[in-house]
């Protein structure tokens, strides 16, 4: 029995010694673990801080880019004739509305006529500028208000050969009207009708749109300008289906191509120059 007891004692001692060793080891491990965890947490915190700083910096850069591009997108399009450029024809492209004057507002309440007319007008201007015998000016190359009188005045003062106003239609009290129509004024027998007819025919051959024809109307910008002048109503923003098309970049591109080609054909066939 004693032997057994002695054995037990020495085993217990061993156990205690082992436990002490184990405890020390465990203690070191725990300390190391805590230290490691602390470092990791600190690393993670600084990492999060850095990324959020970077994010802040990136978003600042991005937003300043957005502001710049939205302000300067069409600034290269001139609003006055450059006398040093010797081209056969000068055309004024006149994107309707601008600034506080939003024009027709689509049913989604966020699509404005003034934005689409600027886009399409700028596209037409860019296309015509590439022609070797055409110089183009634009009545506004940004989102700003220009009065109807000032648009006609600009055309007269700059002595352009043709004025092309770009608008979108809106139906009051309904949404079913759709299609494209071009206006001229009967008071002027100067080629305005021929220009309107050529543009209307060319656009409707370029894109799939209802042809509402060429119509006379006493629009101020047409009456006050002293050269062939037309106003294109490119489609109805009040019609959801047509509004969807008018917002589409590919459609805007084809529309602009049709307008530009119509103007060029008119110049080729009707101009006395
Ligand atoms: Zn309009």
Boltz pocket constraint, residues with backbone or C-beta under 6 A from the ligand:
constraints:
  - pocket:
      binder: B
      contacts: [[A, 96], [A, 97], [A, 103], [A, 104], [A, 113], [A, 166], [A, 167], [A, 168]]
      max_distance: 6.0
